[in-house]
Amino acid sequence: MASPQSGLVFEDFFPAMVEKLGTEGFMKELSKGFRLLMDGEKGVITFESLKKNSALLGLQDMSNEEVVCMLREGDLDGDGALNEMEFCTLMFRLSPALMKDSKKLLVEAIVNL
């Protein structure tokens, strides 16, 4: 999802991934994405770790302002970083189709615990 002033374009691949991988597989992929972007010492995604690892996602052209905005949008506890739950929540919020199906996906995830 791109803001009007942002140069980023977000294409929503998540529904297809859920369909292909199932809820449990999709959540594992989100966890892998989190670990890929996180600061290994701090265990959270920081400005520095996101900026450093953004090329892995094809987002190397993100400006510092866009990185800060992404962190701010997902930072629910106000600590300036994203923990795994905040990252997963942000990914769901960026996917309109997943938001629509989120109750069904939550039930499936709980059933598979």
N, CA and C atoms as an extended XYZ file, in Angstrom:
339
Properties=species:S:1:pos:R:3:atomname:S:1:resname:S:1:resid:I:1 pbc="F F F"
N         0.856       -1.162        0.000 N   MET     1
C         0.000        0.000        0.000 CA  MET     1
C         0.899        1.221        0.000 C   MET     1
N         0.709        2.089       -0.914 N   ALA     2
C         1.556        3.276       -1.026 CA  ALA     2
C         0.757        4.500       -0.626 C   ALA     2
N         1.397        5.377        0.094 N   SER     3
C         0.749        6.651        0.379 CA  SER     3
C         0.917        7.518       -0.856 C   SER     3
N         0.060        8.525       -1.043 N   PRO     4
C         0.123        9.335       -2.257 CA  PRO     4
C         1.495        9.958       -2.500 C   PRO     4
N         2.194       10.381       -1.431 N   GLN     5
C         3.490       11.008       -1.630 CA  GLN     5
C         4.614        9.981       -1.689 C   GLN     5
N         4.333        8.743       -1.396 N   SER     6
C         5.362        7.711       -1.355 CA  SER     6
C         5.632        7.160       -2.742 C   SER     6
N         6.888        6.782       -2.968 N   GLY     7
C         7.248        6.147       -4.222 CA  GLY     7
C         7.067        4.634       -4.162 C   GLY     7
N         6.681        4.120       -2.981 N   LEU     8
C         6.533        2.685       -2.815 CA  LEU     8
C         5.191        2.205       -3.357 C   LEU     8
N         5.225        1.065       -3.990 N   VAL     9
C         3.990        0.427       -4.447 CA  VAL     9
C         3.946       -0.946       -3.796 C   VAL     9
N         2.864       -1.203       -3.099 N   PHE    10
C         2.712       -2.473       -2.411 CA  PHE    10
C         1.723       -3.321       -3.178 C   PHE    10
N         2.176       -4.451       -3.663 N   GLU    11
C         1.276       -5.379       -4.329 CA  GLU    11
C         0.911       -6.462       -3.332 C   GLU    11
N        -0.367       -6.736       -3.188 N   ASP    12
C        -0.867       -7.631       -2.156 CA  ASP    12
C        -0.769       -9.092       -2.595 C   ASP    12
N         0.373       -9.716       -2.254 N   PHE    13
C         0.580      -11.131       -2.563 CA  PHE    13
C         0.121      -12.036       -1.426 C   PHE    13
N        -0.186      -11.466       -0.268 N   PHE    14
C        -0.462      -12.276        0.907 CA  PHE    14
C        -1.640      -13.236        0.750 C   PHE    14
N        -2.774      -12.818        0.173 N   PRO    15
C        -3.873      -13.781        0.040 CA  PRO    15
C        -3.470      -15.028       -0.753 C   PRO    15
N        -2.696      -14.842       -1.813 N   ALA    16
C        -2.241      -15.992       -2.601 CA  ALA    16
C        -1.297      -16.861       -1.784 C   ALA    16
N        -0.459      -16.227       -0.955 N   MET    17
C         0.444      -16.991       -0.102 CA  MET    17
C        -0.322      -17.812        0.926 C   MET    17
N        -1.369      -17.229        1.515 N   VAL    18
C        -2.181      -17.951        2.497 CA  VAL    18
C        -2.853      -19.135        1.822 C   VAL    18
N        -3.362      -18.889        0.624 N   GLU    19
C        -4.034      -19.967       -0.114 CA  GLU    19
C        -3.055      -21.101       -0.404 C   GLU    19
N        -1.850      -20.756       -0.790 N   LYS    20
C        -0.846      -21.759       -1.153 CA  LYS    20
C        -0.259      -22.464        0.073 C   LYS    20
N         0.060      -21.691        1.128 N   LEU    21
C         0.781      -22.233        2.279 CA  LEU    21
C        -0.115      -22.655        3.439 C   LEU    21
N        -1.357      -22.193        3.432 N   GLY    22
C        -2.210      -22.403        4.597 CA  GLY    22
C        -1.857      -21.377        5.663 C   GLY    22
N        -2.706      -21.245        6.646 N   THR    23
C        -2.508      -20.233        7.680 CA  THR    23
C        -1.211      -20.461        8.445 C   THR    23
N        -0.967      -21.698        8.865 N   GLU    24
C         0.232      -21.991        9.652 CA  GLU    24
C         1.501      -21.714        8.844 C   GLU    24
N         1.522      -22.142        7.593 N   GLY    25
C         2.682      -21.901        6.734 CA  GLY    25
C         2.901      -20.424        6.484 C   GLY    25
N         1.820      -19.688        6.301 N   PHE    26
C         1.927      -18.249        6.079 CA  PHE    26
C         2.499      -17.553        7.310 C   PHE    26
N         2.029      -17.935        8.498 N   MET    27
C         2.548      -17.322        9.725 CA  MET    27
C         4.026      -17.643        9.898 C   MET    27
N         4.452      -18.841        9.509 N   LYS    28
C         5.877      -19.189        9.571 CA  LYS    28
C         6.678      -18.298        8.618 C   LYS    28
N         6.129      -18.014        7.437 N   GLU    29
C         6.811      -17.138        6.481 CA  GLU    29
C         6.918      -15.714        7.018 C   GLU    29
N         5.858      -15.238        7.674 N   LEU    30
C         5.923      -13.908        8.289 CA  LEU    30
C         7.015      -13.875        9.360 C   LEU    30
N         7.113      -14.945       10.144 N   SER    31
C         8.160      -15.018       11.174 CA  SER    31
C         9.546      -15.002       10.540 C   SER    31
N         9.699      -15.691        9.420 N   LYS    32
C        10.987      -15.678        8.717 CA  LYS    32
C        11.308      -14.260        8.239 C   LYS    32
N        10.298      -13.582        7.716 N   GLY    33
C        10.483      -12.199        7.264 CA  GLY    33
C        10.901      -11.295        8.405 C   GLY    33
N        10.278      -11.494        9.562 N   PHE    34
C        10.647      -10.707       10.735 CA  PHE    34
C        12.108      -10.946       11.097 C   PHE    34
N        12.500      -12.207       11.175 N   ARG    35
C        13.886      -12.535       11.553 CA  ARG    35
C        14.886      -11.989       10.541 C   ARG    35
N        14.495      -11.954        9.283 N   LEU    36
C        15.358      -11.426        8.234 CA  LEU    36
C        15.628       -9.934        8.426 C   LEU    36
N        14.638       -9.210        8.916 N   LEU    37
C        14.734       -7.762        9.054 CA  LEU    37
C        15.177       -7.285       10.434 C   LEU    37
N        15.131       -8.155       11.422 N   MET    38
C        15.390       -7.713       12.796 CA  MET    38
C        16.878       -7.512       13.071 C   MET    38
N        17.133       -6.728       14.081 N   ASP    39
C        18.471       -6.551       14.624 CA  ASP    39
C        18.746       -7.786       15.478 C   ASP    39
N        19.747       -8.572       15.107 N   GLY    40
C        20.029       -9.831       15.786 CA  GLY    40
C        20.339       -9.689       17.262 C   GLY    40
N        20.919       -8.577       17.658 N   GLU    41
C        21.258       -8.372       19.068 CA  GLU    41
C        20.059       -7.902       19.889 C   GLU    41
N        19.209       -7.081       19.285 N   LYS    42
C        18.078       -6.509       20.018 CA  LYS    42
C        16.811       -7.350       19.900 C   LYS    42
N        16.712       -8.192       18.868 N   GLY    43
C        15.536       -9.042       18.694 CA  GLY    43
C        14.302       -8.313       18.194 C   GLY    43
N        14.472       -7.098       17.676 N   VAL    44
C        13.368       -6.305       17.124 CA  VAL    44
C        13.841       -5.672       15.819 C   VAL    44
N        12.895       -5.184       15.037 N   ILE    45
C        13.237       -4.447       13.824 CA  ILE    45
C        13.426       -2.989       14.210 C   ILE    45
N        14.622       -2.489       13.974 N   THR    46
C        14.954       -1.098       14.275 CA  THR    46
C        15.081       -0.331       12.956 C   THR    46
N        15.204        0.980       13.058 N   PHE    47
C        15.432        1.784       11.859 CA  PHE    47
C        16.660        1.262       11.128 C   PHE    47
N        17.735        1.040       11.872 N   GLU    48
C        18.997        0.616       11.276 CA  GLU    48
C        18.877       -0.751       10.609 C   GLU    48
N        18.219       -1.700       11.298 N   SER    49
C        18.119       -3.050       10.724 CA  SER    49
C        17.206       -3.057        9.504 C   SER    49
N        16.137       -2.269        9.538 N   LEU    50
C        15.235       -2.207        8.387 CA  LEU    50
C        15.931       -1.555        7.202 C   LEU    50
N        16.640       -0.479        7.467 N   LYS    51
C        17.361        0.215        6.396 CA  LYS    51
C        18.429       -0.706        5.789 C   LYS    51
N        19.176       -1.392        6.657 N   LYS    52
C        20.259       -2.269        6.211 CA  LYS    52
C        19.743       -3.462        5.403 C   LYS    52
N        18.607       -4.019        5.801 N   ASN    53
C        18.105       -5.242        5.186 CA  ASN    53
C        16.988       -5.014        4.171 C   ASN    53
N        16.621       -3.769        3.922 N   SER    54
C        15.499       -3.484        3.015 CA  SER    54
C        15.761       -3.985        1.591 C   SER    54
N        17.025       -4.057        1.180 N   ALA    55
C        17.342       -4.538       -0.173 CA  ALA    55
C        16.923       -5.991       -0.348 C   ALA    55
N        16.906       -6.754        0.748 N   LEU    56
C        16.492       -8.156        0.669 CA  LEU    56
C        15.039       -8.282        0.216 C   LEU    56
N        14.272       -7.218        0.432 N   LEU    57
C        12.864       -7.205        0.038 CA  LEU    57
C        12.624       -6.378       -1.216 C   LEU    57
N        13.705       -5.921       -1.835 N   GLY    58
C        13.566       -5.076       -3.010 CA  GLY    58
C        13.160       -3.658       -2.668 C   GLY    58
N        13.383       -3.257       -1.422 N   LEU    59
C        12.971       -1.927       -0.965 CA  LEU    59
C        14.170       -1.026       -0.701 C   LEU    59
N        15.267       -1.265       -1.385 N   GLN    60
C        16.496       -0.506       -1.151 CA  GLN    60
C        16.342        0.978       -1.476 C   GLN    60
N        15.335        1.342       -2.222 N   ASP    61
C        15.138        2.747       -2.584 CA  ASP    61
C        14.293        3.512       -1.566 C   ASP    61
N        13.937        2.865       -0.457 N   MET    62
C        13.153        3.547        0.573 CA  MET    62
C        13.979        4.688        1.163 C   MET    62
N        13.366        5.841        1.274 N   SER    63
C        14.038        6.969        1.907 CA  SER    63
C        14.028        6.755        3.425 C   SER    63
N        14.863        7.501        4.113 N   ASN    64
C        14.868        7.432        5.579 CA  ASN    64
C        13.489        7.775        6.138 C   ASN    64
N        12.847        8.748        5.520 N   GLU    65
C        11.499        9.159        5.961 CA  GLU    65
C        10.499        8.015        5.809 C   GLU    65
N        10.574        7.278        4.700 N   GLU    66
C         9.666        6.152        4.490 CA  GLU    66
C         9.921        5.030        5.497 C   GLU    66
N        11.183        4.794        5.833 N   VAL    67
C        11.521        3.776        6.831 CA  VAL    67
C        10.951        4.184        8.189 C   VAL    67
N        11.131        5.439        8.558 N   VAL    68
C        10.604        5.940        9.829 CA  VAL    68
C         9.078        5.826        9.846 C   VAL    68
N         8.426        6.176        8.749 N   CYS    69
C         6.959        6.093        8.670 CA  CYS    69
C         6.478        4.653        8.833 C   CYS    69
N         7.184        3.721        8.204 N   MET    70
C         6.805        2.312        8.304 CA  MET    70
C         6.939        1.840        9.760 C   MET    70
N         8.038        2.196       10.390 N   LEU    71
C         8.231        1.818       11.795 CA  LEU    71
C         7.161        2.450       12.673 C   LEU    71
N         6.905        3.724       12.459 N   ARG    72
C         5.918        4.449       13.269 CA  ARG    72
C         4.526        3.823       13.100 C   ARG    72
N         4.189        3.453       11.867 N   GLU    73
C         2.865        2.881       11.621 CA  GLU    73
C         2.671        1.555       12.344 C   GLU    73
N         3.726        0.770       12.448 N   GLY    74
C         3.601       -0.545       13.078 CA  GLY    74
C         3.909       -0.572       14.560 C   GLY    74
N         4.522        0.487       15.090 N   ASP    75
C         4.992        0.514       16.473 CA  ASP    75
C         3.829        0.778       17.429 C   ASP    75
N         3.236       -0.288       17.927 N   LEU    76
C         2.051       -0.163       18.780 CA  LEU    76
C         2.390        0.217       20.219 C   LEU    76
N         3.581       -0.145       20.696 N   ASP    77
C         3.925        0.146       22.087 CA  ASP    77
C         4.798        1.390       22.247 C   ASP    77
N         5.117        2.066       21.130 N   GLY    78
C         5.830        3.327       21.188 CA  GLY    78
C         7.303        3.249       21.531 C   GLY    78
N         7.923        2.065       21.358 N   ASP    79
C         9.336        1.944       21.708 CA  ASP    79
C        10.280        2.247       20.546 C   ASP    79
N         9.725        2.625       19.386 N   GLY    80
C        10.555        2.992       18.242 CA  GLY    80
C        11.049        1.823       17.417 C   GLY    80
N        10.590        0.612       17.734 N   ALA    81
C        11.000       -0.593       17.005 CA  ALA    81
C         9.786       -1.502       16.854 C   ALA    81
N         9.923       -2.531       16.013 N   LEU    82
C         8.833       -3.483       15.817 CA  LEU    82
C         9.224       -4.838       16.391 C   LEU    82
N         8.401       -5.342       17.325 N   ASN    83
C         8.595       -6.716       17.756 CA  ASN    83
C         7.842       -7.613       16.765 C   ASN    83
N         7.929       -8.908       16.945 N   GLU    84
C         7.343       -9.812       15.948 CA  GLU    84
C         5.833       -9.639       15.821 C   GLU    84
N         5.140       -9.445       16.929 N   MET    85
C         3.683       -9.271       16.876 CA  MET    85
C         3.328       -7.977       16.140 C   MET    85
N         4.053       -6.904       16.408 N   GLU    86
C         3.791       -5.642       15.714 CA  GLU    86
C         4.065       -5.778       14.220 C   GLU    86
N         5.130       -6.487       13.860 N   PHE    87
C         5.454       -6.707       12.453 CA  PHE    87
C         4.332       -7.476       11.760 C   PHE    87
N         3.879       -8.569       12.379 N   CYS    88
C         2.800       -9.371       11.773 CA  CYS    88
C         1.516       -8.557       11.659 C   CYS    88
N         1.210       -7.769       12.686 N   THR    89
C         0.019       -6.924       12.657 CA  THR    89
C         0.113       -5.916       11.515 C   THR    89
N         1.285       -5.309       11.353 N   LEU    90
C         1.486       -4.348       10.262 CA  LEU    90
C         1.308       -5.022        8.910 C   LEU    90
N         1.841       -6.212        8.740 N   MET    91
C         1.716       -6.921        7.467 CA  MET    91
C         0.244       -7.211        7.153 C   MET    91
N        -0.525       -7.580        8.170 N   PHE    92
C        -1.957       -7.808        7.962 CA  PHE    92
C        -2.661       -6.503        7.604 C   PHE    92
N        -2.284       -5.415        8.274 N   ARG    93
C        -2.911       -4.124        7.985 CA  ARG    93
C        -2.592       -3.644        6.586 C   ARG    93
N        -1.427       -4.014        6.054 N   LEU    94
C        -1.051       -3.608        4.697 CA  LEU    94
C        -1.746       -4.435        3.626 C   LEU    94
N        -2.430       -5.493        4.042 N   SER    95
C        -3.099       -6.365        3.093 CA  SER    95
C        -4.616       -6.262        3.258 C   SER    95
N        -5.277       -5.469        2.425 N   PRO    96
C        -6.738       -5.314        2.557 CA  PRO    96
C        -7.485       -6.646        2.482 C   PRO    96
N        -7.052       -7.551        1.621 N   ALA    97
C        -7.742       -8.832        1.493 CA  ALA    97
C        -7.581       -9.674        2.757 C   ALA    97
N        -6.409       -9.633        3.364 N   LEU    98
C        -6.218      -10.380        4.608 CA  LEU    98
C        -7.024       -9.770        5.741 C   LEU    98
N        -7.130       -8.455        5.778 N   MET    99
C        -7.936       -7.813        6.813 CA  MET    99
C        -9.382       -8.281        6.714 C   MET    99
N        -9.854       -8.410        5.494 N   LYS   100
C       -11.224       -8.866        5.266 CA  LYS   100
C       -11.414      -10.278        5.802 C   LYS   100
N       -10.403      -11.132        5.635 N   ASP   101
C       -10.490      -12.535        6.042 CA  ASP   101
C        -9.820      -12.807        7.385 C   ASP   101
N        -9.456      -11.754        8.132 N   SER   102
C        -8.636      -11.941        9.327 CA  SER   102
C        -9.316      -12.792       10.394 C   SER   102
N       -10.615      -12.674       10.577 N   LYS   103
C       -11.303      -13.474       11.593 CA  LYS   103
C       -11.192      -14.956       11.251 C   LYS   103
N       -11.420      -15.294       10.006 N   LYS   104
C       -11.317      -16.690        9.562 CA  LYS   104
C        -9.890      -17.208        9.753 C   LYS   104
N        -8.890      -16.391        9.392 N   LEU   105
C        -7.493      -16.793        9.532 CA  LEU   105
C        -7.104      -16.958       10.991 C   LEU   105
N        -7.612      -16.086       11.862 N   LEU   106
C        -7.331      -16.186       13.295 CA  LEU   106
C        -7.894      -17.483       13.851 C   LEU   106
N        -9.119      -17.804       13.489 N   VAL   107
C        -9.728      -19.067       13.940 CA  VAL   107
C        -8.898      -20.253       13.474 C   VAL   107
N        -8.478      -20.246       12.205 N   GLU   108
C        -7.644      -21.343       11.677 CA  GLU   108
C        -6.334      -21.431       12.442 C   GLU   108
N        -5.701      -20.312       12.723 N   ALA   109
C        -4.429      -20.324       13.440 CA  ALA   109
C        -4.601      -20.889       14.851 C   ALA   109
N        -5.672      -20.509       15.518 N   ILE   110
C        -5.933      -21.010       16.892 CA  ILE   110
C        -6.211      -22.504       16.865 C   ILE   110
N        -6.988      -22.956       15.909 N   VAL   111
C        -7.309      -24.377       15.782 CA  VAL   111
C        -6.042      -25.199       15.544 C   VAL   111
N        -5.083      -24.627       14.818 N   ASN   112
C        -3.843      -25.354       14.473 CA  ASN   112
C        -2.788      -25.290       15.577 C   ASN   112
N        -3.047      -24.589       16.672 N   LEU   113
C        -2.050      -24.496       17.759 CA  LEU   113
C        -1.814      -25.823       18.417 C   LEU   113
